[in-house]
Amino acid sequence: MVHLEQIMKATSQSRRVYLVANGDLRLSANQQCWAEQAAMEARLTEAIRGEGWTVRRAHAYNPAVRHGFIDSQKMGIEVFRGIEPEVPLVVAESVWQYSQHLLPGLHTHRGPILTVANWSGTWPGLVGMLNLNGSLTKMGVRYSSLWSETFTDRFFRSGLRQWLASGTIAHDQSHVRDLGLLKLPAADEQLGREFARRFRREKAILGVFDEGCMGMYNAIIPDELLAPTGVYKERLSQSALYAAMQEVSDADAAMVLAWMQRKGLRFEWGRDEATELTERQTLLQCKMYVAALRMADAFGCSAVGIQYQQGLKDLAPASDLVEGMLNNVDRPPVVCPETDRVLFAGEALPHFNEVDECAGLDGLVTYRLWRELGFAPENTLHDVRWGQHYRGQGLDDYVWVLLISGAVPPAHLVGGWSGASSVRQPPMYFRLGGGTLKGVSRPGWMVWSRVFVMDGCLQADVGVLEAVSLPARETERRWRETSPQWPILHAVFRGITRDQMMARHKSNHIQVVYAPTLKQAHRACRVKAAALAELGLKVHLCGDVDLA
């Protein structure tokens, strides 16, 4: 604190901050999103100037590529070579960004760092900022954060003023309670810890199809932190998965597709491979599904994660429909080609989207614990995408939009398989197409969680949320504001404000699982907290979680 205050005092004569803008690795995304980033930076710069400071952009717009983002780790290192290591630095984000581009420079930057995000569903800067924040937290880099829709509101102006004066911002995190300071009911504590001891003793393997998806450094658990939980990694290659896809017969793919059609899943097929979902793309996804199950069985994996981006995106359609199928207990059967044995019969194969190993550990623990509790075990991660207050039809709450690119199990959706559809992924990110598993998460009570690395150890935040039902028109509006191709969850976090959630959450991802009733959700949350603590994680209860 003193160090940062001294730096801000020393720079008060020049009253200048530097600004960097991190972007995607994909040129099409950077070009399409640049106009919004430029508009966001203009508003942010005006706010900083309004406090009597000037802004110096550390890298220029590049007319050759038609954007002004840092678009590679190589470029990020070059940009930081020109930034004095102790100057106040603002990272402005209005789009998805690859954290790896900035981490080398931010790791050695000694001056105050402020990450700033827009507040928009369409332009996911807040998602990108949450990922960068989680990565900085894991790396042990000190930073402060702010977010705003207009950059003129009192919350943002007050926080900016505080940072310019002291180099830090103090956010309210009173919703967070350390489990070690709390007393759980003895039965819940015992159940959770006994489960965890068995889990650790039996051991399990995560099948990791290439680490570090889209620069998500925070999604990689170091082996020395993962091993004490009883979970180990089998590092697999996406090229091996692609090769295995070539060994899946057309007949096997057709059987998977026919199974889903009998269940009522609707495919929004067209003919233009470049812009529409086609039956050919879906059949290739079915081959990926079969190949993933066979590889998981061959390597003894209890859960798998497919990166898809980067690498596989240049070879095959999107993996999201595959991931949704894998996450569901009721899914197309796949047999071993040598023995005709049904693989993982009667079970899901938990999938951690975008190879988020924190979600992989969480998802596997949750799946097995929910089985023991007698609850439906399907769980998934979502992006913490955006939110707005909603008033009407008995609701008067801040309702978050949780989305993920298609990996939600049908068991989570209104109508299950027959309530879902498969829609082509946006060409901007998914050149070779592929379908999602789109639907609306059914109303009910859920336990949410996030495993993350902080202070050199594994930690976890856990809580209870309510999945609420919104009118169809409001759901459609929220889909249009975000990604209409993806499954959506309308979430209310009891006892947690918008700004508390943003200040605390250490990832763009959040894990969710249903419980039958509110009372059972609170009990399951307590049992899960005890289990994670027994596995060696430092656990925090967040929001309204009953202790009795």
Disulfide bonds with the S-S distance in Angstrom:
none
